[in-house]
Amino acid sequence: LLAQPDETGVPAAFFEQIAATAVQALNLELDRAIEEQDEEYLCGLLGNLAIFRHADMFAILEALRSAHPLPGVRQAAGSLLADFDTSVAAIWNGTVADQTSSREAQAKRLRAVLNENLDADQTVQAIFNNTKGNPVSSCDDPRLPYLLFALNDSHELIRLAAARVIASGCPSTGDFQLAVDAIVDLAINASNLGHSRDALSMLQDVEASHPGHSAIVDAAKEAASARFVQRFQA
């Protein structure tokens, strides 16, 4: 099913083609009598749906988690859905931009949150609450030291959230490089495919918003995309 990415990274059409092929194969297998269905094969196809984000992925996984007679398929569908329950992209998209707070006030809130050891979802939400609509775009931004601190957090989601904010604002070339390095590390080494896919998509967003740093992002995408495909093709 899988092809190698080209030198510029993995294009969107690549993901769409693989996801569509996986859906076709999945439908063919599900049309078979239940005693003839291959549980391991079905679970592999579900993994491809999740990796390549088919448009109907959530509906398909939810239906199979709820109703498929094979317990392994139900478990695989549920596990994949859980991987995407805490998506950094989803939290960002659901965050309302704060257009009124000062950067100093937001920095104080960030410091308090990072000192409280909240769970990862709450910390990510706080990072986005205090940055969306008010980019971190200069080295003297009082929020930057706390975001750089969060880049070294033990939790992948928190590192990814901080990297997204820093790379988007691009306070300096050095800070941008640190953020991109963190995103690449997660694209390659994240503990689950949801976080890896989030990171790889984030690189594409960063490239679109910062064409002046294309050399940095192109090299990062090439390394992360090739490793992503190699890691999850099984």
ZAMARGU-4260 file (C-alpha; in steps of 0.2 Angstrom, whole numbers, plus 5000, padded with zeros to 4 digits):
<rodrens>
0) 5000/5000/5000 | 5014/5012/5004 | 5026/5022/4993 | 5041/5032/4998 | 5039/5051/5000
5) 5048/5062/4987 | 5062/5074/4992 | 5050/5088/4997 | 5041/5077/5010 | 5024/5068/5009
10) 5011/5078/4999 | 4993/5078/5004 | 4988/5067/4989 | 4999/5053/4996 | 4989/5052/5012
15) 4972/5053/5003 | 4977/5039/4990 | 4983/5028/5004 | 4967/5031/5015 | 4956/5028/5000
20) 4964/5012/4996 | 4963/5006/5014 | 4944/5010/5014 | 4941/5000/4998 | 4951/4985/5006
25) 4942/4987/5022 | 4925/4987/5014 | 4930/4971/5004 | 4935/4962/5020 | 4919/4967/5029
30) 4908/4961/5015 | 4915/4944/5019 | 4906/4932/5031 | 4912/4935/5049 | 4920/4918/5051
35) 4930/4922/5035 | 4936/4939/5041 | 4955/4941/5045 | 4956/4950/5062 | 4974/4955/5060
40) 4972/4961/5042 | 4957/4972/5048 | 4967/4980/5062 | 4981/4984/5050 | 4969/4993/5038
45) 4961/5003/5053 | 4979/5008/5057 | 4981/5015/5039 | 4965/5024/5041 | 4971/5033/5056
50) 4988/5036/5050 | 4982/5044/5034 | 4967/5053/5041 | 4953/5047/5029 | 4938/5059/5029
55) 4927/5046/5036 | 4940/5039/5049 | 4931/5044/5065 | 4914/5037/5059 | 4921/5021/5053
60) 4931/5018/5069 | 4916/5023/5080 | 4905/5010/5071 | 4918/4996/5072 | 4921/5000/5090
65) 4903/4999/5094 | 4897/4985/5083 | 4910/4973/5075 | 4908/4955/5082 | 4927/4952/5083
70) 4934/4959/5100 | 4951/4962/5092 | 4944/4974/5079 | 4933/4983/5092 | 4948/4985/5103
75) 4959/4991/5089 | 4946/5004/5084 | 4944/5010/5102 | 4963/5012/5104 | 4965/5022/5088
80) 4950/5033/5093 | 4959/5036/5110 | 4975/5041/5101 | 4965/5056/5093 | 4955/5061/5108
85) 4969/5072/5114 | 4975/5080/5098 | 4985/5097/5099 | 4977/5102/5082 | 4959/5099/5089
90) 4963/5109/5105 | 4970/5123/5095 | 4955/5124/5083 | 4943/5124/5098 | 4952/5138/5107
95) 4945/5155/5107 | 4958/5169/5103 | 4961/5181/5118 | 4961/5198/5110 | 4961/5208/5127
100) 4974/5202/5139 | 4991/5209/5139 | 5006/5198/5136 | 5012/5201/5154 | 4996/5195/5161
105) 4997/5180/5149 | 5014/5176/5155 | 5009/5176/5173 | 4996/5164/5169 | 5008/5153/5159
110) 5020/5153/5174 | 5006/5148/5186 | 5000/5134/5175 | 5017/5127/5172 | 5021/5127/5191
115) 5004/5118/5195 | 5008/5101/5186 | 4991/5100/5179 | 4987/5086/5167 | 4993/5088/5149
120) 4976/5093/5141 | 4974/5107/5154 | 4991/5113/5151 | 4990/5113/5132 | 4973/5122/5134
125) 4981/5135/5145 | 4996/5137/5133 | 4984/5141/5119 | 4972/5151/5129 | 4987/5163/5132
130) 4994/5164/5115 | 4981/5162/5102 | 4977/5179/5094 | 4992/5186/5102 | 5008/5178/5093
135) 5024/5176/5102 | 5034/5186/5089 | 5048/5194/5098 | 5063/5189/5109 | 5057/5201/5123
140) 5040/5193/5124 | 5037/5189/5143 | 5029/5172/5138 | 5043/5166/5128 | 5054/5159/5143
145) 5039/5149/5149 | 5036/5142/5131 | 5054/5137/5130 | 5053/5129/5147 | 5038/5119/5141
150) 5048/5113/5125 | 5057/5101/5138 | 5042/5095/5147 | 5040/5076/5149 | 5023/5075/5141
155) 5023/5075/5122 | 5007/5085/5120 | 5014/5099/5130 | 5030/5100/5120 | 5020/5099/5104
160) 5009/5114/5110 | 5024/5125/5115 | 5033/5121/5098 | 5018/5125/5088 | 5016/5142/5097
165) 5035/5146/5095 | 5036/5141/5077 | 5020/5150/5072 | 5026/5167/5080 | 5045/5164/5076
170) 5052/5176/5088 | 5070/5173/5081 | 5078/5160/5070 | 5086/5151/5084 | 5069/5149/5093
175) 5061/5144/5077 | 5075/5131/5075 | 5072/5124/5093 | 5053/5123/5089 | 5055/5114/5073
180) 5068/5102/5081 | 5055/5098/5094 | 5041/5095/5081 | 5053/5084/5071 | 5058/5074/5086
185) 5039/5070/5090 | 5035/5066/5071 | 5048/5053/5072 | 5048/5047/5090 | 5031/5051/5098
190) 5023/5036/5108 | 5008/5035/5097 | 5003/5038/5079 | 4991/5052/5083 | 5005/5063/5090
195) 5016/5059/5076 | 5003/5063/5063 | 5000/5079/5072 | 5018/5084/5072 | 5020/5080/5053
200) 5004/5090/5049 | 5011/5104/5060 | 5027/5105/5049 | 5017/5108/5034 | 5007/5122/5042
205) 5024/5130/5048 | 5031/5129/5030 | 5015/5138/5023 | 5016/5152/5036 | 5035/5155/5036
210) 5041/5153/5018 | 5057/5163/5023 | 5062/5148/5033 | 5059/5135/5020 | 5077/5128/5021
215) 5075/5123/5039 | 5057/5116/5037 | 5061/5107/5020 | 5075/5097/5029 | 5064/5094/5044
220) 5050/5088/5033 | 5061/5076/5023 | 5068/5068/5038 | 5051/5067/5048 | 5041/5061/5033
225) 5053/5047/5028 | 5054/5040/5046 | 5035/5042/5048 | 5031/5031/5034 | 5045/5019/5038
230) 5039/5017/5056 | 5020/5015/5053 | 5019/5006/5037 | 5018/4990/5047
</rodrens>
